[in-house]
Amino acid sequence: MNTISEPSSASGNPDTKLKRNLGLWQLTLLGVSTQIGSGWLFAVLSSAAVAGPAAILSWIIGAIMILIVSLPWIELGTLFPRSGGIVRYPALSHGVLTGWITGWGYWIGTACLPAVEAQATLTYLGGSFPELGLVRMESGTTVLAWPNGILTGIAILAVFFVVNLFGVKLLAKVNTWVTIWKIVVPTITFVLLFFSFRASNLTIRSGFFPTGSSGIVHALVIGGIAFAYVGSRQVLDYAGEARNPERTIPLAIIGSCLIPMVVYLGLQFGFLGALDWDSAGVAPGDWSALTSSNWASAPLFQALGAAGFGAFATVLLIDAAVSPAGNGWVTFGGAARSSFGLGVDGYAPSALAKVNRFGTPWVSLLLALVVSALFMLPFPSWYQLVSVVSAALVLSYLMGSPIAHVLRRTAPHAPRTWRLPAVGFWAPVGYLAGLFIIYATGFSSLVQLLVITFAGLVIYGAYTAVRTGWIRGSVGWALSAAFLAAWIFINARGGWFMNITETQRPGSWDFPWYVAAIAVTLALYLIALRAFSTVEGRKHLDAGIWLITTLLAVLTLSYYGEFGPLAAPLLPDPYDLCALVVIAMVSYRWSVHSGFRTDQLDRALDDDTAHDGVMPRL
C-alpha cells in the first residue's frame, strides 16, 4: 500500500531533533503575543461604534467562542504534541487531500503575516515621519516606497529570521520580555482611563444596548473582535518544543485565550467611561458617529489626553511600533514550523524538514523569509491580497472538532491525557463557531481566501498525489495544468480576486455564473483525479469533498448575506445566521462520516517512541 511517507526511526525523524525548551509561561506568551498587537489602539472605538456599551459583551462572547473552538485542539495537542501540528492533524482523520487544503491555506497565511506586521510598523512610522520616505500613495492606497520602505521592511524580516534561527529558546526569551511590555502598556492605559470614568456613558441615550443584540454580533466582525483573539493557534505551532506538553499545552491554550480577554475588556471598559463627547466632536450617545469623529484616528491617545494623561501617549507611540514586531517574529516562526510539518509528512519537499544544531527548521525559515519578502513589493493589489489572505488562518480552526470526533472512533484506545468532555456536544458547537469566524471575514476576504486555497490543489495533483504513487506523473501534471489554466481564466472573469477596491470589476460575470463555474471546474478536476487514481488515492479524495463543498456553500451565503456586497442582502440578519447554523450542522455530520482510519494514524500509534514523549513521523 502506498503511503505519504515511510516510517522512520526516532534518530532519523526530524521531529526528534527539535529542542523541548518551552515552559508553560513561554508557550502561553507565544499565543498571547499574536493577539495583542497594534490593533488594540483602535478596536475599542470601532467596537463601541457598532455596539455601544454592549461591546463589553462582544469581547466576552468572542473570547468564549475562541475558547470553545480551541477545546478539541487541546485534546489533539496533548495526544500528538508536535510543531506545525495544525497542518498535520487533518491527515490523521481525513486523509491527505483534506490535510493539504488546510495545510496549504494555513501556511500561506502564516507566511504573509510577518510582512503584514512589518508593513504595519513602517506605515505607522512613515505616516508620523514622512521625511523618512518609507511610504507613498498609489491609487489611494498607502504602499511602501522604494528603496527606503521596501528595504527597511526586508531588514525587519531579516531580524525576524535571526531571532528564530538560533533556536526556540532565544525566540522565547525575546518574546517573553516584549509580550510583558505588550501586556503592561495596555493595562496601565485602562487603569489611567478609570480615573476619569463616567458611568453615565454606559446608559446614555439609548441605554446599554443601543443597537440591540445584532450590534453585539456585528461588533464581533466589524469591530475586529473575533480576529483579535485568533492567536492561540501558536501554542500548537510550537507544541513539539514544549516541555511536559501534556500539562503545558492545555494550560497555555486556555491562558492565551483568557489573558487577552482581560486586557481587551479593561481597555473597552476604560475607553467607554473616559469618552468625552465634546472632545470627540459628536453628540452624546451617537455611537455610530465615532468612526468619523475627532478621535477616530487615535482613540486611546485622545482618551488619555482628555483624561489628563497626555504624556503617557508617547509610550503608546512606541508600542504601536513594538507590538507588530512581536507578532511578526512569532508568526514567522509559526510559518517555518508549518512548512516543516508539510515537509516531514511528505506534502512538500523533505528539505523543508531539515533542522540545524539549535533545533530550528532552517530551510523552512529561509523559505518564510523569501515568501514574506515578496509581499513587500509595492503593488497595491498585493496589499489587498496580503490583508485578506491572513483569513486563511481561520480555516485551520474549523478542523479541530471533526478531527477530534473522528479519532475518538478510529483510535478509541489512544492514550489521551486530556479528553474533551461531551464531545458530541462541544465539538459541533466549536465547529459552528469556527465556521462563523470564516463567514465573518466578509465576502471580499472570503473569495480571496478560497481562490488561493483551491489554487493549492494544483500542487496536490501535480506533486503530492504523484509522490505517493496514487497517480501517474504525466497524468497528474496534465490535469493540474488544465485546472490551473481554467482557474486563472474563471477568476479573471469573476472580477473579485486581487481587486483593491473590494468591489467587482465592471464587465465581470454575475455571481451565480461565477460560483457555478468555480464549482463545475473543481468537480471536473477532482473527478478526473479520482478516475486516474489508485484505490487508496480515491479514498483520500472522497474524504475531502465535504470540506470543499462546505467552503463553497459559505461563499455563496456570504455573497447573499449580511456581510456581502449587496446593498439589500437577500438573507439579512438573522436569516443569514440561521442558514449558517444549518450549513454547519449538515457539514459537521458529513465531516465526521467522511473520516476514516488512515495509514498516517496507524504509523503514529504503532511507533513505540510516541510513548516516550518523542513524536513519530506521520
C-alpha positions in Angstrom: 0.0 0.0 0.0 1.4 3.4 -0.9 1.8 6.0 1.9 2.7 9.6 2.1 5.9 8.9 4.0 7.7 5.9 5.2 8.1 5.1 8.9 11.4 6.1 10.4 13.4 5.5 13.4 13.5 8.1 16.1 17.0 9.0 15.2 16.0 9.8 11.6 12.8 11.6 12.4 13.1 15.4 12.2 10.6 15.8 15.0 13.0 14.3 17.5 15.7 16.9 16.6 13.6 19.8 17.9 14.6 21.2 21.3 11.9 21.0 24.0 12.9 24.3 25.6 9.4 25.9 26.1 7.9 26.0 29.6 4.3 26.9 30.4 4.9 30.7 30.7 6.9 30.9 27.5 4.4 28.8 25.5 1.5 30.9 26.8 3.2 34.2 25.8 3.8 32.9 22.3 0.0 32.7 22.0 -0.7 36.0 23.8 1.9 37.9 21.7 0.0 37.4 18.4 -3.3 38.6 19.9 -2.2 41.9 21.4 -0.8 43.9 18.5 -1.3 47.5 17.3 -5.0 46.7 16.8 -5.7 47.3 20.5 -5.2 51.0 19.8 -8.2 51.2 17.6 -10.5 48.2 18.3 -12.2 49.8 21.3 -13.6 52.6 19.2 -14.7 50.5 16.2 -16.4 48.1 18.6 -18.2 50.9 20.5 -19.3 52.5 17.2 -21.1 49.3 16.3 -22.5 48.1 19.7 -22.1 51.0 22.1 -21.5 49.9 25.7 -22.6 46.4 24.8 -19.3 46.0 23.1 -18.1 44.7 26.5 -20.3 41.7 26.0 -18.9 41.3 22.5 -15.4 40.9 23.9 -16.6 38.3 26.4 -18.5 36.3 23.7 -15.6 36.5 21.4 -13.2 35.0 24.0 -15.7 32.3 24.9 -16.2 31.4 21.2 -12.5 31.1 20.6 -12.0 29.0 23.7 -14.8 26.6 22.6 -13.1 26.4 19.2 -9.8 25.6 20.9 -11.1 22.8 23.1 -10.8 20.0 20.5 -7.3 21.3 19.7 -6.3 20.8 23.3 -7.1 17.1 23.1 -5.2 16.8 19.8 -2.2 18.8 21.1 -1.8 16.5 24.1 -2.4 13.3 22.1 0.2 14.3 19.4 2.3 17.2 20.6 4.5 18.3 17.6 5.5 21.6 16.0 3.4 22.5 13.0 0.7 20.3 14.3 -2.2 22.3 12.9 -1.2 21.4 9.3 -0.5 17.8 10.2 -3.5 16.7 12.3 -6.1 16.6 9.4 -4.3 13.8 7.6 -4.8 11.6 10.7 -8.6 11.6 10.4 -9.5 12.7 6.9 -6.5 11.8 4.7 -4.1 13.7 2.5 -6.4 15.9 0.4 -8.0 17.5 3.5 -4.6 17.8 5.1 -3.2 19.5 2.0 -6.1 22.0 1.7 -6.0 23.2 5.3 -2.2 23.0 5.5 -1.6 25.0 2.3 -4.1 27.7 3.4 -2.6 27.9 6.9 1.0 28.1 5.6 0.1 30.9 3.2 -1.5 32.8 6.0 1.4 32.4 8.4 4.0 33.2 5.7 2.4 36.5 4.8 1.6 37.7 8.3 5.2 38.7 9.1 5.1 41.0 6.1 1.8 42.5 7.2 3.2 43.2 10.7 6.4 44.8 9.2 4.2 46.9 6.9 2.1 48.0 9.9 5.2 49.3 11.7 6.5 51.1 8.6 3.2 52.5 7.6 2.7 54.0 11.1 6.3 55.4 11.2 6.0 56.6 7.6 2.8 58.5 8.4 4.2 60.0 11.5 7.6 60.9 10.0 7.1 61.5 6.2 10.6 62.8 5.9 11.8 59.2 6.2 10.4 58.3 2.8 9.1 54.9 3.9 5.6 55.1 2.3 3.8 56.7 -0.7 0.3 56.8 -2.0 -0.7 54.8 -5.1 -4.3 54.6 -6.3 -5.5 55.9 -3.0 -3.6 53.1 -1.1 -0.6 53.5 1.1 2.3 51.3 -0.1 5.9 51.0 0.8 8.2 53.3 -1.1 11.4 52.2 -3.0 14.1 52.0 -1.7 13.6 53.2 1.9 10.4 51.5 2.7 10.9 48.2 0.9 14.5 47.7 2.0 13.6 48.6 5.6 10.8 46.1 5.5 13.1 43.4 4.3 15.5 44.3 7.0 12.8 43.9 9.6 12.0 40.4 8.2 15.7 39.6 8.4 15.6 40.5 12.1 12.6 38.1 12.5 14.7 35.4 10.7 17.7 35.9 13.0 15.6 35.8 16.2 14.2 32.5 15.1 17.4 31.0 13.6 19.2 30.4 16.8 16.5 28.3 18.4 13.2 28.5 20.1 15.0 29.2 23.5 16.2 32.6 22.2 12.9 33.3 20.5 11.0 32.6 23.7 13.3 34.9 25.8 13.0 37.8 23.4 9.3 37.3 23.0 8.7 37.0 26.8 10.0 40.4 27.5 8.3 42.0 24.6 5.0 40.4 25.4 5.2 41.5 29.0 5.6 45.1 27.6 2.6 44.4 25.4 0.5 43.4 28.4 1.7 46.1 30.8 1.2 49.1 28.5 -2.5 48.4 27.7 -3.0 47.6 31.4 -1.6 50.9 32.5 -3.7 52.6 29.8 -7.0 51.3 31.0 -6.1 51.9 34.7 -5.3 55.6 33.9 -8.6 55.9 32.0 -10.5 54.7 35.0 -9.5 57.9 36.8 -11.9 59.9 34.5 -14.6 57.2 34.3 -18.1 58.5 33.6 -20.6 55.8 34.5 -23.3 57.8 32.6 -21.7 56.8 29.3 -22.8 53.2 29.9 -26.5 54.1 29.9 -26.6 57.4 27.9 -29.3 58.0 25.4 -30.5 54.5 24.1 -29.0 52.7 27.1 -26.6 49.8 27.3 -27.9 48.1 24.2 -28.3 51.0 21.7 -28.2 48.6 18.6 -29.7 45.5 20.3 -28.4 42.0 20.1 -27.5 42.4 16.4 -24.9 45.1 17.4 -23.2 42.7 19.7 -22.9 40.1 16.9 -21.7 42.7 14.3 -19.1 44.1 16.7 -17.5 40.6 16.7 -16.9 41.1 13.0 -16.9 44.8 12.1 -15.2 45.7 15.3 -12.5 43.1 14.7 -13.1 41.3 18.0 -13.3 37.8 16.5 -10.0 38.2 14.8 -8.3 39.9 17.8 -8.5 36.5 19.6 -7.2 34.3 16.7 -3.8 33.6 18.2 -4.0 30.6 20.5 -3.0 28.5 17.4 0.6 29.5 18.0 0.7 27.2 21.0 0.1 24.3 18.7 2.6 25.6 16.2 5.3 25.2 18.8 3.8 22.2 20.7 6.7 19.9 19.6 9.1 22.2 21.5 7.2 22.3 24.8 8.4 20.7 28.0 5.8 18.4 29.6 3.3 19.0 26.7 0.5 17.0 28.4 0.3 19.7 31.1 1.6 22.8 29.3 -0.4 22.7 26.1 -3.9 22.8 27.8 -2.9 25.5 30.2 -1.1 27.5 27.6 -4.1 27.5 25.2 -6.5 28.5 27.9 -4.2 31.2 29.2 -3.6 32.6 25.7 -7.4 33.0 25.4 -8.1 34.5 28.9 -5.2 36.9 29.2 -6.0 38.9 26.1 -9.7 38.9 27.1 -8.9 40.6 30.4 -6.7 43.2 28.7 -9.3 43.9 26.0 -12.1 44.1 28.5 -10.2 46.6 30.6 -9.4 48.7 27.6 -13.0 48.7 26.3 -14.5 49.5 29.7 -11.9 52.2 30.4 -12.5 53.8 26.9 -16.3 53.8 27.3 -16.0 55.5 30.7 -13.4 58.1 29.6 -15.2 59.0 26.4 -15.5 62.8 26.2 -18.3 63.5 23.7 -17.4 67.2 23.3 -13.7 66.4 22.7 -14.7 63.8 20.1 -17.0 66.3 18.4 -20.1 64.1 18.3 -23.5 64.3 20.1 -23.6 62.4 23.4 -24.8 58.8 22.7 -24.3 58.9 18.9 -22.1 55.9 18.9 -22.0 55.3 15.2 -20.6 58.8 14.7 -17.4 57.8 16.5 -15.9 56.3 13.3 -15.8 59.8 11.8 -15.1 61.7 15.0 -12.1 63.7 16.1 -11.0 60.6 18.0 -11.2 58.2 15.1 -7.5 58.2 14.1 -6.1 57.7 17.6 -8.9 56.9 20.1 -6.8 55.9 23.1 -4.3 58.7 22.5 -7.2 61.2 22.6 -8.8 59.5 25.6 -5.6 59.7 27.6 -5.2 63.3 26.6 -8.8 64.1 27.6 -8.2 62.3 30.9 -5.1 64.4 31.7 -2.5 61.8 30.9 -1.3 63.0 27.5 2.3 62.4 28.5 1.7 58.7 28.5 0.7 58.8 24.9 4.4 58.8 23.9 4.5 55.2 25.3 1.6 54.3 23.1 3.5 55.6 20.1 6.4 53.3 20.9 4.1 50.4 21.4 2.5 51.0 18.0 5.9 50.0 16.6 6.9 47.3 19.1 3.6 45.3 19.1 3.6 44.4 15.4 7.2 43.4 15.6 6.3 41.0 18.4 3.6 39.5 16.3 5.8 39.3 13.3 8.6 37.1 14.7 6.2 34.7 16.4 4.2 34.2 13.2 7.5 34.0 11.2 8.5 31.0 13.4 5.0 29.6 13.0 5.3 29.7 9.2 8.6 27.8 9.4 7.0 25.1 11.6 4.1 24.8 9.3 6.3 24.1 6.2 8.4 21.9 8.5 5.3 19.8 9.2 4.5 19.7 5.5 8.0 18.5 4.7 8.0 15.8 7.4 4.7 14.4 6.3 5.6 14.4 2.6 3.2 17.1 1.3 6.2 19.2 0.3 9.9 18.5 -0.3 11.6 16.8 2.6 14.3 19.5 2.6 11.9 21.7 4.5 12.2 19.4 7.5 16.0 20.0 7.9 16.9 21.2 11.4 20.1 23.0 12.4 22.1 22.4 15.6 19.8 24.8 17.5 16.8 22.7 16.8 15.4 25.1 14.2 13.9 24.2 10.8 16.3 26.5 9.0 15.3 25.7 5.4 11.7 26.4 6.3 12.8 29.7 8.0 14.6 30.7 4.8 11.5 29.9 2.7 9.4 32.0 5.1 11.9 34.9 4.6 11.7 34.7 0.8 7.9 34.5 0.7 7.4 37.3 3.2 9.8 39.5 1.3 7.8 39.0 -1.9 4.8 40.6 -0.1 6.9 43.7 0.4 6.8 44.6 -3.3 4.9 47.9 -3.9 1.9 46.6 -5.9 -1.4 47.9 -4.4 -3.3 44.7 -5.4 -0.7 42.7 -3.4 -1.5 44.8 -0.4 -5.2 43.8 -0.8 -4.1 40.2 -1.1 -1.9 40.4 2.0 -4.6 41.9 4.1 -7.2 39.2 3.2 -5.0 36.1 2.9 -4.5 36.2 6.7 -8.1 35.0 6.8 -6.6 31.6 5.7 -5.5 31.2 9.3 -9.1 30.8 10.5 -9.7 27.9 8.1 -7.5 25.8 10.2 -9.7 26.4 13.3 -12.6 24.6 11.5 -10.8 21.3 11.6 -10.2 20.6 15.3 -13.8 19.5 16.0 -14.2 16.8 13.3 -10.6 15.6 13.7 -11.1 15.0 17.5 -14.5 13.4 16.9 -13.2 11.0 14.2 -10.2 10.0 16.2 -12.5 9.0 19.1 -13.9 6.4 16.6 -10.8 5.4 14.8 -8.4 5.4 17.7 -10.6 4.9 20.8 -7.8 3.5 22.9 -5.1 6.0 22.1 -3.5 7.4 25.3 -5.2 10.8 25.8 -4.0 12.8 28.8 -6.9 15.3 28.3 -10.3 14.4 26.8 -12.9 16.9 25.7 -16.0 16.2 27.8 -19.3 15.7 26.0 -17.5 15.6 22.6 -20.9 15.1 20.9 -22.0 18.5 22.1 -18.9 20.7 22.3 -17.3 19.5 19.1 -20.3 20.6 16.9 -20.6 23.9 18.8 -16.9 24.5 18.3 -17.3 23.7 14.6 -20.2 26.2 14.3 -18.1 28.9 16.0 -15.2 28.2 13.6 -17.5 28.4 10.6 -18.9 31.7 11.9 -15.4 33.1 12.0 -14.8 32.1 8.4 -18.2 33.6 7.4 -17.4 36.7 9.4 -14.4 37.5 7.2 -16.8 39.0 4.7 -17.3 38.1 1.1 -14.4 40.1 -0.3 -11.9 38.5 2.0 -13.5 35.0 1.7 -13.4 35.0 -2.0 -9.7 35.8 -2.0 -9.1 33.1 0.6 -10.9 30.4 -1.5 -9.2 31.4 -4.7 -5.8 30.9 -3.1 -6.7 27.8 -1.1 -8.2 26.0 -4.0 -5.3 27.0 -6.3 -3.2 24.8 -4.0 -5.0 21.8 -5.4 -2.7 22.2 -8.4 0.3 21.2 -6.1 -1.7 18.3 -4.7 -2.4 16.9 -8.1 1.0 17.5 -9.6 3.2 16.7 -6.6 1.6 15.1 -3.6 -0.6 12.6 -5.4 2.2 11.8 -7.8 4.8 11.4 -5.0 2.5 8.9 -3.1 2.1 6.8 -6.3 -1.6 7.3 -6.4 -1.5 8.8 -9.9 1.0 8.7 -12.7 3.2 11.8 -13.1 2.3 12.7 -16.6 -1.4 12.4 -15.8 -1.2 14.4 -12.6 0.8 17.2 -14.3 -1.6 17.4 -17.3 -4.7 17.5 -15.2 -3.2 20.1 -12.9 -2.1 22.3 -15.7 -5.5 22.2 -17.3 -7.1 23.0 -13.9 -4.7 25.9 -13.3 -5.4 27.4 -16.7 -9.2 27.2 -16.1 -8.8 28.6 -12.6 -6.9 31.6 -13.8 -9.5 32.3 -16.5 -12.5 31.9 -14.3 -11.2 34.2 -11.5 -10.1 36.8 -14.1 -13.6 36.8 -15.4 -15.1 36.8 -11.9 -13.7 40.2 -11.2 -13.2 39.8 -7.5 -9.7 38.4 -7.0 -6.9 40.9 -6.1 -9.2 43.8 -6.7 -8.0 46.7 -4.4 -11.4 48.4 -4.5 -13.0 45.3 -2.8 -15.8 45.6 -5.4 -16.4 43.6 -8.6 -14.6 44.9 -11.7 -17.0 46.2 -14.4 -18.0 43.8 -17.1 -17.3 40.7 -15.0 -19.6 37.7 -14.6 -22.6 37.8 -12.4 -22.0 35.9 -9.1 -24.3 33.0 -9.9 -22.3 32.3 -13.1 -19.0 32.8 -11.3 -19.7 30.4 -8.4 -21.2 27.9 -10.8 -18.0 28.0 -12.9 -15.9 27.5 -9.8 -18.0 24.5 -8.6 -18.0 22.8 -12.0 -14.3 23.3 -12.5 -13.4 21.9 -9.1 -15.8 19.0 -9.6 -14.3 18.1 -13.0 -10.8 18.3 -11.7 -11.5 16.1 -8.7 -13.5 13.6 -10.8 -10.6 13.4 -13.3 -8.0 12.9 -10.5 -10.2 10.2 -9.0 -10.7 8.4 -12.3 -6.9 8.0 -12.7 -6.1 7.4 -9.1 -5.5 4.2 -7.3 -8.0 2.8 -4.8 -6.1 4.4 -1.9 -5.9 7.7 -3.7 -9.7 7.7 -4.2 -10.2 7.1 -0.6 -8.3 10.2 0.3 -10.1 12.3 -2.4 -13.5 11.2 -1.2 -12.7 12.1 2.4 -12.1 15.7 1.4 -15.2 16.5 -0.7 -17.1 17.7 2.4 -14.7 20.5 3.1 -14.7 21.9 -0.5 -18.5 21.7 -0.6 -18.8 23.5 2.8 -16.5 26.3 1.7 -18.4 26.9 -1.5 -21.7 27.0 0.5 -20.3 29.5 2.9 -19.0 31.6 0.0 -22.5 31.7 -1.6 -24.1 32.5 1.8 -21.5 35.3 2.3 -22.5 36.9 -1.0 -26.2 37.0 -0.3 -25.8 37.6 3.5 -25.3 40.5 5.8 -21.6 40.7 5.2 -21.8 40.5 1.4 -21.6 43.2 -1.3 -25.3 43.6 -1.9 -26.9 46.8 -0.7 -30.1 44.9 0.1 -28.9 41.4 1.2 -31.2 38.5 0.1 -30.5 37.0 3.5 -30.2 39.8 6.1 -29.5 39.3 9.7 -30.6 37.0 11.4 -31.7 34.8 8.5 -28.1 34.5 7.3 -27.0 33.3 10.7 -29.8 30.7 10.7 -28.7 29.5 7.3 -25.1 29.3 8.6 -26.3 27.1 11.5 -28.0 24.7 9.0 -24.9 24.6 6.9 -22.7 24.0 9.9 -24.8 21.1 11.3 -25.0 19.3 7.9 -21.4 19.9 7.2 -20.3 18.6 10.6 -22.2 15.4 10.3 -20.7 14.9 6.8 -17.2 15.6 8.1 -17.4 13.0 10.8 -18.9 10.5 8.4 -16.1 11.1 5.9 -13.3 10.4 8.4 -11.5 7.0 8.3 -8.6 5.3 9.9 -5.6 6.5 7.9 -2.2 4.9 7.4 -0.8 8.1 8.9 -2.7 7.4 12.1 -1.6 3.8 12.2 2.1 4.7 11.9 1.7 7.3 14.6 0.1 4.8 17.0 2.4 2.0 16.2 5.6 3.9 16.8 6.9 2.9 20.2 8.7 6.3 20.6 5.4 8.0 20.9 5.0 6.7 24.4 8.4 8.1 25.4 7.4 11.7 24.5 9.1 11.5 21.1 6.7 12.1 18.3 6.7 9.9 15.2 6.6 10.9 11.6 3.1 10.7 10.2 
